[in-house]
């Protein structure tokens, strides 16, 4: 067992075995069964119209998977919502809610016509700012280089 060749083979195998056992609890939590416990007492957890509080859910991955799997809920009770009546005009029954449509008679007194109304908007940019006035007084003295001095040497040519 003290052979270095055997230890070289055994060390990666032990590292792989250790890594697989440490990752096993994380993999076990990633999509099997879960028991739903509400975070606040008295506030039910509703999943697909069922109260899933303290029930076991199977097949719920949440945002982990990109596919949709319908979860199976064990031990929950169905939440009963009040029936919403549908309105069928042929049944001659009024709807349970909504606008009550009343057809006015044809010979009723019509309201006074509305007065004419017209409104318009215009958009334009501000006029440009006037240019500052130019100076009218020219300078009296111009400073020029003297003509009797020899010219200064210019920059050296690039090599």
CNS distance restraints for C-alpha pairs under 8 A (distance, minus, plus):
assign (resid   1 and name CA) (resid   6 and name CA) 6.74 0.50 0.50
assign (resid   1 and name CA) (resid   7 and name CA) 7.46 0.50 0.50
assign (resid   2 and name CA) (resid   6 and name CA) 7.51 0.50 0.50
assign (resid   2 and name CA) (resid   7 and name CA) 7.20 0.50 0.50
assign (resid   3 and name CA) (resid   7 and name CA) 6.49 0.50 0.50
assign (resid   4 and name CA) (resid   8 and name CA) 6.18 0.50 0.50
assign (resid   5 and name CA) (resid   9 and name CA) 6.58 0.50 0.50
assign (resid   6 and name CA) (resid  10 and name CA) 6.05 0.50 0.50
assign (resid   7 and name CA) (resid  11 and name CA) 5.90 0.50 0.50
assign (resid   8 and name CA) (resid  12 and name CA) 7.22 0.50 0.50
assign (resid   9 and name CA) (resid  13 and name CA) 6.69 0.50 0.50
assign (resid  10 and name CA) (resid  14 and name CA) 6.12 0.50 0.50
assign (resid  11 and name CA) (resid  15 and name CA) 6.20 0.50 0.50
assign (resid  12 and name CA) (resid  16 and name CA) 6.08 0.50 0.50
assign (resid  13 and name CA) (resid  17 and name CA) 6.14 0.50 0.50
assign (resid  14 and name CA) (resid  18 and name CA) 6.05 0.50 0.50
assign (resid  15 and name CA) (resid  19 and name CA) 6.12 0.50 0.50
assign (resid  16 and name CA) (resid  20 and name CA) 6.15 0.50 0.50
assign (resid  17 and name CA) (resid  21 and name CA) 6.39 0.50 0.50
assign (resid  18 and name CA) (resid  22 and name CA) 6.27 0.50 0.50
assign (resid  19 and name CA) (resid  23 and name CA) 6.18 0.50 0.50
assign (resid  20 and name CA) (resid  24 and name CA) 6.13 0.50 0.50
assign (resid  21 and name CA) (resid  25 and name CA) 7.79 0.50 0.50
assign (resid  23 and name CA) (resid  27 and name CA) 6.34 0.50 0.50
assign (resid  24 and name CA) (resid  28 and name CA) 6.09 0.50 0.50
assign (resid  25 and name CA) (resid  29 and name CA) 6.47 0.50 0.50
assign (resid  26 and name CA) (resid  30 and name CA) 6.68 0.50 0.50
assign (resid  28 and name CA) (resid  32 and name CA) 6.91 0.50 0.50
assign (resid  30 and name CA) (resid  61 and name CA) 6.85 0.50 0.50
assign (resid  30 and name CA) (resid  64 and name CA) 7.95 0.50 0.50
assign (resid  31 and name CA) (resid  58 and name CA) 7.73 0.50 0.50
assign (resid  31 and name CA) (resid  59 and name CA) 6.08 0.50 0.50
assign (resid  31 and name CA) (resid  60 and name CA) 6.11 0.50 0.50
assign (resid  31 and name CA) (resid  61 and name CA) 4.98 0.50 0.50
assign (resid  32 and name CA) (resid  58 and name CA) 6.05 0.50 0.50
assign (resid  32 and name CA) (resid  59 and name CA) 6.11 0.50 0.50
assign (resid  32 and name CA) (resid  60 and name CA) 7.60 0.50 0.50
assign (resid  33 and name CA) (resid  56 and name CA) 6.70 0.50 0.50
assign (resid  33 and name CA) (resid  57 and name CA) 5.64 0.50 0.50
assign (resid  33 and name CA) (resid  58 and name CA) 4.54 0.50 0.50
assign (resid  33 and name CA) (resid  59 and name CA) 6.76 0.50 0.50
assign (resid  33 and name CA) (resid  60 and name CA) 7.79 0.50 0.50
assign (resid  34 and name CA) (resid  56 and name CA) 5.61 0.50 0.50
assign (resid  34 and name CA) (resid  57 and name CA) 5.26 0.50 0.50
assign (resid  34 and name CA) (resid  58 and name CA) 6.54 0.50 0.50
assign (resid  35 and name CA) (resid  54 and name CA) 6.16 0.50 0.50
assign (resid  35 and name CA) (resid  55 and name CA) 5.62 0.50 0.50
assign (resid  35 and name CA) (resid  56 and name CA) 4.43 0.50 0.50
assign (resid  35 and name CA) (resid  57 and name CA) 6.19 0.50 0.50
assign (resid  36 and name CA) (resid  45 and name CA) 7.94 0.50 0.50
assign (resid  36 and name CA) (resid  52 and name CA) 6.55 0.50 0.50
assign (resid  36 and name CA) (resid  53 and name CA) 5.57 0.50 0.50
assign (resid  36 and name CA) (resid  54 and name CA) 5.07 0.50 0.50
assign (resid  36 and name CA) (resid  55 and name CA) 5.70 0.50 0.50
assign (resid  36 and name CA) (resid  56 and name CA) 6.44 0.50 0.50
assign (resid  36 and name CA) (resid  57 and name CA) 7.28 0.50 0.50
assign (resid  37 and name CA) (resid  53 and name CA) 5.79 0.50 0.50
assign (resid  37 and name CA) (resid  54 and name CA) 5.25 0.50 0.50
assign (resid  37 and name CA) (resid  55 and name CA) 7.94 0.50 0.50
assign (resid  38 and name CA) (resid  43 and name CA) 6.92 0.50 0.50
assign (resid  38 and name CA) (resid  44 and name CA) 6.69 0.50 0.50
assign (resid  38 and name CA) (resid  45 and name CA) 6.45 0.50 0.50
assign (resid  38 and name CA) (resid  53 and name CA) 6.05 0.50 0.50
assign (resid  38 and name CA) (resid  54 and name CA) 7.52 0.50 0.50
assign (resid  39 and name CA) (resid  43 and name CA) 7.97 0.50 0.50
assign (resid  44 and name CA) (resid  51 and name CA) 6.09 0.50 0.50
assign (resid  44 and name CA) (resid  52 and name CA) 7.26 0.50 0.50
assign (resid  44 and name CA) (resid  53 and name CA) 5.87 0.50 0.50
assign (resid  45 and name CA) (resid  51 and name CA) 5.66 0.50 0.50
assign (resid  45 and name CA) (resid  52 and name CA) 5.38 0.50 0.50
assign (resid  45 and name CA) (resid  53 and name CA) 5.42 0.50 0.50
assign (resid  46 and name CA) (resid  50 and name CA) 5.34 0.50 0.50
assign (resid  46 and name CA) (resid  51 and name CA) 4.69 0.50 0.50
assign (resid  46 and name CA) (resid  52 and name CA) 5.77 0.50 0.50
assign (resid  46 and name CA) (resid  53 and name CA) 7.77 0.50 0.50
assign (resid  47 and name CA) (resid  51 and name CA) 6.58 0.50 0.50
assign (resid  47 and name CA) (resid  52 and name CA) 6.26 0.50 0.50
assign (resid  49 and name CA) (resid  78 and name CA) 6.68 0.50 0.50
assign (resid  49 and name CA) (resid  79 and name CA) 5.95 0.50 0.50
assign (resid  50 and name CA) (resid  76 and name CA) 6.62 0.50 0.50
assign (resid  50 and name CA) (resid  77 and name CA) 6.09 0.50 0.50
assign (resid  50 and name CA) (resid  78 and name CA) 4.62 0.50 0.50
assign (resid  50 and name CA) (resid  79 and name CA) 5.33 0.50 0.50
assign (resid  51 and name CA) (resid  76 and name CA) 5.86 0.50 0.50
assign (resid  51 and name CA) (resid  77 and name CA) 5.75 0.50 0.50
assign (resid  51 and name CA) (resid  78 and name CA) 6.20 0.50 0.50
assign (resid  51 and name CA) (resid  79 and name CA) 6.18 0.50 0.50
assign (resid  52 and name CA) (resid  56 and name CA) 7.71 0.50 0.50
assign (resid  52 and name CA) (resid  57 and name CA) 7.96 0.50 0.50
assign (resid  52 and name CA) (resid  73 and name CA) 7.03 0.50 0.50
assign (resid  52 and name CA) (resid  75 and name CA) 7.94 0.50 0.50
assign (resid  52 and name CA) (resid  76 and name CA) 5.45 0.50 0.50
assign (resid  52 and name CA) (resid  77 and name CA) 7.54 0.50 0.50
assign (resid  53 and name CA) (resid  76 and name CA) 7.24 0.50 0.50
assign (resid  54 and name CA) (resid  75 and name CA) 7.99 0.50 0.50
assign (resid  54 and name CA) (resid  76 and name CA) 7.79 0.50 0.50
assign (resid  55 and name CA) (resid  73 and name CA) 6.73 0.50 0.50
assign (resid  55 and name CA) (resid  74 and name CA) 5.87 0.50 0.50
assign (resid  55 and name CA) (resid  75 and name CA) 5.14 0.50 0.50
assign (resid  55 and name CA) (resid  76 and name CA) 5.61 0.50 0.50
assign (resid  56 and name CA) (resid  73 and name CA) 5.88 0.50 0.50
assign (resid  56 and name CA) (resid  74 and name CA) 5.19 0.50 0.50
assign (resid  56 and name CA) (resid  75 and name CA) 6.66 0.50 0.50
assign (resid  57 and name CA) (resid  71 and name CA) 6.46 0.50 0.50
assign (resid  57 and name CA) (resid  72 and name CA) 5.65 0.50 0.50
assign (resid  57 and name CA) (resid  73 and name CA) 4.61 0.50 0.50
assign (resid  57 and name CA) (resid  74 and name CA) 6.29 0.50 0.50
assign (resid  58 and name CA) (resid  71 and name CA) 5.68 0.50 0.50
assign (resid  58 and name CA) (resid  72 and name CA) 5.13 0.50 0.50
assign (resid  58 and name CA) (resid  73 and name CA) 6.51 0.50 0.50
assign (resid  59 and name CA) (resid  69 and name CA) 6.59 0.50 0.50
assign (resid  59 and name CA) (resid  70 and name CA) 6.95 0.50 0.50
assign (resid  59 and name CA) (resid  71 and name CA) 4.79 0.50 0.50
assign (resid  59 and name CA) (resid  72 and name CA) 6.44 0.50 0.50
assign (resid  60 and name CA) (resid  69 and name CA) 6.90 0.50 0.50
assign (resid  60 and name CA) (resid  70 and name CA) 7.34 0.50 0.50
assign (resid  60 and name CA) (resid  71 and name CA) 5.14 0.50 0.50
assign (resid  60 and name CA) (resid  72 and name CA) 7.98 0.50 0.50
assign (resid  61 and name CA) (resid  65 and name CA) 6.29 0.50 0.50
assign (resid  61 and name CA) (resid  69 and name CA) 7.88 0.50 0.50
assign (resid  85 and name CA) (resid  95 and name CA) 7.65 0.50 0.50
assign (resid  85 and name CA) (resid  96 and name CA) 6.81 0.50 0.50
assign (resid  86 and name CA) (resid  95 and name CA) 7.32 0.50 0.50
assign (resid  87 and name CA) (resid  93 and name CA) 7.66 0.50 0.50
assign (resid  87 and name CA) (resid  94 and name CA) 7.27 0.50 0.50
assign (resid  87 and name CA) (resid  95 and name CA) 5.27 0.50 0.50
assign (resid  87 and name CA) (resid  96 and name CA) 7.88 0.50 0.50
assign (resid  88 and name CA) (resid  92 and name CA) 7.75 0.50 0.50
assign (resid  88 and name CA) (resid  93 and name CA) 7.67 0.50 0.50
assign (resid  89 and name CA) (resid  93 and name CA) 7.19 0.50 0.50
assign (resid 104 and name CA) (resid 108 and name CA) 7.37 0.50 0.50
